[in-house]
Amino acid sequence: MATLIAPKDFSPIEDAENIKKACLGWGTDEMAILSVLGHRNSFQRKLIRIAYEEIYQEDLITQLQSELSGEFERAVCLWTSDSADRDAMIGYEALQKATPDYRALVEISCSKSPEDLLAMKRAYRFRYKHSLEEDVASHTTGHIRKLLVGVISAYRYEGPEINEKTANLEAEILHDDIHGDGITYNHDELIRVLTTRSKTQLKATLNRYKDIYGTSFTKDLSGIPVNEYLATLRMGIRCIRDPKKYYAKVLRCAINAEITDETALSRVIVTRAEKDLMDIKQLYLTRNNISLEDAISQHTYGDYKTFLLALLGN
């Protein structure tokens, strides 16, 4: 369930005019911008962008980038973009870091429907003039490259059908991969299973693994010395198997970091506010004994905090 609260009746022209007024004069009226964009759904935001460009012959997001700053600016611009373009920007940003942000790449590839993933890759190609797969391959090496290119290239079947025989066989394959001679846990077969099976089939395989071996596959992986490939592999499995639980954990880690990870915090709230953030909030409260709103209020400040709380339904 979404957390965003948006009005049923609104005027995109009036909203565009109010945003423009907020950008005029000596200082930007951030609260006026917040009061509009923080309470509009994706369809309404699209109409506002169209109206703004028609009235002022300017791109709204370019205007926001020139008026706002810091993580507040980044979060507002991601929110105002359409979802495919937003995910393309998240993917590009993840690859520009000295060490790529594998978590962000996992999220934009493993949490989406096949059609949404395809739309994101098209947006990426249009914006950056090359493919996301190409860029991921050029910024990674070894098995982590095979894993990330695999999940990003995937066009998974979405139906409910499960093949029990396949689930049994592939549960054994996963087990053999991480318990074979010399702990050879990065075999291509493991990556094949994770990157090609439907999410329903993969969940059946993981359930069968636990039934046969008495422990979860991710827990078995945690007993092996950690490296970037294994950490990313666990992220992908958790994101596919239970995305709400996964995102609740990402939020906890972002908020409880020595310095709040505002990039991850923004990414989760902006991308889930119109989807399942209400459920993620409830999980967060259950697991951390503090509401997500209170945690954000304690660890963020100013307009950025106000914006995140608006997307949370405040």
C-alpha positions in Angstrom: 0.0 0.0 0.0 1.2 3.5 -0.9 1.9 6.2 1.7 1.6 9.2 -0.6 -1.5 11.4 0.0 -2.5 13.2 -3.2 -5.6 15.3 -3.9 -8.2 14.0 -6.4 -8.8 17.4 -7.8 -5.9 19.6 -8.8 -4.8 22.1 -11.5 -1.5 21.3 -13.2 -1.4 24.9 -14.6 -1.9 26.3 -11.1 0.7 24.0 -9.6 3.2 25.0 -12.4 2.6 28.6 -11.7 3.0 28.2 -7.9 6.3 26.4 -8.4 7.5 29.2 -10.7 6.5 31.8 -8.2 8.5 29.9 -5.5 11.6 30.2 -7.7 11.4 33.9 -8.3 12.9 36.6 -6.2 16.0 36.6 -4.0 15.4 33.2 -2.4 13.6 30.0 -3.3 10.5 29.2 -1.4 11.3 25.5 -0.7 8.2 24.9 1.3 5.9 26.1 -1.5 7.6 23.6 -3.8 7.2 20.9 -1.2 3.6 21.6 -0.7 3.0 20.9 -4.4 5.3 18.1 -5.4 5.3 16.3 -2.1 1.5 15.7 -2.5 1.1 14.8 -6.2 1.1 11.3 -7.7 3.1 10.2 -10.7 0.3 11.1 -13.2 -0.2 14.5 -11.6 3.5 15.2 -11.6 3.7 14.4 -15.3 0.9 16.8 -16.1 2.7 19.5 -14.0 5.9 19.0 -15.9 4.1 19.3 -19.2 2.2 22.4 -18.1 5.4 24.0 -16.8 7.2 23.5 -20.1 4.3 24.8 -22.1 3.9 27.9 -20.0 7.6 28.8 -19.4 9.4 27.0 -22.2 11.6 25.5 -19.5 12.1 22.0 -18.2 10.8 21.7 -14.6 13.5 19.3 -13.4 16.2 21.6 -14.8 14.6 24.5 -12.9 14.5 22.5 -9.7 18.2 21.5 -10.1 19.1 25.2 -10.3 17.0 26.3 -7.3 17.5 23.5 -4.8 20.7 21.9 -3.4 22.1 18.8 -1.7 20.2 15.6 -1.1 17.0 17.6 -0.9 17.5 18.6 -4.6 18.4 15.1 -5.6 15.4 13.5 -3.9 12.9 16.1 -5.3 14.3 15.7 -8.8 14.2 11.9 -8.7 10.6 12.1 -7.4 9.5 14.5 -10.1 11.0 12.3 -12.9 8.9 9.5 -14.3 9.7 6.1 -12.8 11.7 4.7 -15.7 13.9 7.8 -16.0 14.3 7.9 -12.3 15.6 4.3 -12.2 17.9 5.1 -15.1 19.5 8.0 -13.1 19.8 5.8 -10.0 21.6 3.2 -12.1 23.9 5.7 -13.6 24.8 7.3 -10.3 25.5 3.9 -8.8 28.1 3.2 -11.5 29.8 6.6 -11.1 31.1 5.9 -7.6 34.7 4.7 -7.0 33.2 1.4 -6.0 29.8 0.9 -7.7 26.8 0.8 -5.5 25.8 -2.8 -6.0 22.8 -2.5 -3.8 21.2 0.2 -5.9 21.9 -1.9 -9.1 20.3 -5.0 -7.4 17.2 -3.0 -6.4 16.5 -1.5 -9.8 16.8 -4.9 -11.4 15.4 -7.4 -8.9 12.4 -5.6 -7.6 10.8 -4.7 -10.9 8.4 -6.4 -13.3 10.0 -7.4 -16.6 8.2 -4.6 -18.4 9.3 -2.0 -15.9 12.9 -3.2 -16.1 12.7 -3.0 -19.9 11.3 0.5 -19.7 14.1 1.6 -17.3 16.8 0.2 -19.7 15.2 2.0 -22.6 15.3 5.2 -20.6 18.9 4.6 -19.7 19.9 4.1 -23.3 18.0 7.2 -24.4 19.6 9.4 -21.7 23.2 8.1 -21.7 23.5 6.9 -25.3 24.6 3.4 -24.3 23.1 0.4 -22.6 23.0 -0.2 -18.9 24.3 -3.7 -19.5 27.3 -2.2 -21.3 28.1 0.2 -18.5 27.7 -2.5 -15.7 30.0 -4.8 -17.6 32.7 -2.0 -18.0 32.5 -1.1 -14.3 32.6 -4.7 -12.8 34.7 -7.8 -13.1 34.5 -11.6 -12.6 31.4 -13.3 -11.1 29.9 -10.0 -9.8 29.9 -8.9 -13.4 28.1 -12.1 -14.5 25.6 -11.7 -11.7 24.7 -8.0 -12.3 24.6 -8.2 -16.1 22.5 -11.3 -15.7 19.8 -9.8 -13.4 19.8 -6.6 -15.5 19.4 -8.5 -18.7 16.7 -10.8 -17.4 13.1 -10.8 -18.8 11.6 -13.2 -16.3 8.3 -15.1 -16.8 5.7 -13.7 -14.4 3.2 -16.5 -14.2 2.3 -18.5 -11.0 3.3 -21.9 -12.4 5.9 -23.8 -10.4 7.9 -26.9 -11.6 8.5 -28.9 -8.4 11.0 -31.2 -10.1 13.1 -28.2 -11.2 12.8 -26.7 -7.7 14.3 -29.9 -6.2 17.0 -30.2 -8.8 18.1 -26.6 -8.5 18.0 -26.6 -4.7 20.6 -29.3 -5.0 22.6 -27.3 -7.5 22.6 -24.3 -5.1 23.7 -26.6 -2.2 26.5 -28.2 -4.2 27.8 -24.8 -5.4 28.4 -23.6 -1.8 29.4 -26.9 -0.2 31.6 -28.3 -3.0 35.3 -29.0 -2.7 37.2 -25.9 -1.8 33.9 -23.9 -1.2 33.6 -23.2 -4.8 30.5 -21.0 -4.3 30.6 -18.9 -7.4 29.8 -21.4 -10.1 28.0 -20.2 -13.2 25.1 -22.6 -12.5 24.2 -20.6 -9.3 24.1 -17.3 -11.3 22.1 -19.0 -14.0 19.4 -20.0 -11.5 19.2 -16.6 -9.9 19.1 -14.6 -13.2 16.8 -16.7 -15.4 14.1 -18.3 -13.3 10.8 -16.6 -12.6 10.5 -15.1 -9.2 7.8 -17.6 -8.3 10.0 -20.5 -9.4 13.0 -19.1 -7.6 11.1 -18.8 -4.4 10.0 -22.4 -4.7 13.6 -23.5 -5.1 14.7 -21.5 -2.1 11.8 -23.0 0.0 12.8 -26.4 -1.2 16.4 -25.7 -0.2 15.3 -25.0 3.3 13.1 -28.0 3.5 15.9 -30.3 2.4 18.8 -28.9 4.2 17.2 -27.4 7.3 18.5 -23.8 6.8 18.0 -21.0 4.3 20.3 -20.6 1.3 21.2 -17.0 2.4 22.0 -18.3 5.9 24.3 -20.9 4.4 26.0 -18.2 2.4 26.5 -16.1 5.5 28.8 -18.8 6.8 31.3 -18.2 4.0 33.9 -15.4 4.2 32.2 -12.3 2.8 33.2 -10.7 -0.5 31.5 -8.3 -2.9 30.1 -11.0 -5.0 28.6 -13.0 -2.1 27.2 -9.8 -0.5 25.5 -8.8 -3.8 24.2 -12.4 -4.3 22.5 -12.3 -0.9 21.0 -8.9 -1.7 19.6 -10.1 -4.9 18.0 -13.2 -3.3 16.5 -11.2 -0.4 15.2 -8.5 -2.8 13.5 -11.1 -5.0 12.2 -13.3 -2.2 10.7 -10.6 0.2 11.2 -7.1 -1.2 9.3 -5.4 1.7 11.5 -7.1 4.3 14.5 -6.3 2.2 13.7 -2.6 2.0 12.9 -2.3 5.7 16.4 -3.5 6.3 17.9 -1.1 3.8 16.2 1.7 5.6 17.4 0.6 9.0 21.0 0.3 7.8 20.8 3.8 6.1 19.4 5.5 9.2 21.7 3.7 11.7 24.9 4.3 9.8 27.5 6.4 11.5 26.6 9.1 9.0 23.1 8.7 7.7 23.1 7.2 4.2 20.8 9.8 2.6 21.3 8.4 -0.9 19.9 5.0 0.1 17.2 6.6 2.3 16.0 8.8 -0.6 16.1 5.9 -3.0 13.9 3.7 -1.0 11.3 6.3 0.0 11.1 7.9 -3.4 10.8 4.6 -5.3 8.4 2.9 -2.9 6.1 5.8 -1.8 3.5 5.0 -4.5 3.9 1.2 -4.2 4.3 -0.6 -0.8 5.9 1.9 1.6 3.0 1.6 4.0 3.8 -2.1 4.5 7.5 -1.4 4.7 6.8 1.2 7.4 4.9 -1.4 9.5 7.7 -3.9 9.1 10.2 -1.2 10.2 8.2 -0.4 13.3 7.9 -4.1 14.2 11.6 -4.8 13.8 13.0 -1.6 15.3 10.5 -0.5 17.9 10.4 3.0 16.5 8.3 4.4 13.6 10.0 5.2 10.4 8.8 8.8 10.7 10.4 9.2 14.1 13.6 7.7 12.9 13.8 10.0 10.0 12.9 13.0 12.1 15.9 12.1 14.4 18.4 11.6 11.7 17.6 14.1 8.9 17.0 17.9 8.9 15.4 20.8 7.2 13.6 20.7 3.9 14.9 17.3 3.2 13.3 15.8 6.3 10.0 17.6 5.6 10.0 16.2 2.0 10.6 12.6 3.1 7.9 12.9 5.8 5.5 14.2 3.1 6.1 11.2 1.0 5.5 9.0 4.1 2.0 10.5 4.3 2.6 13.3 6.9 
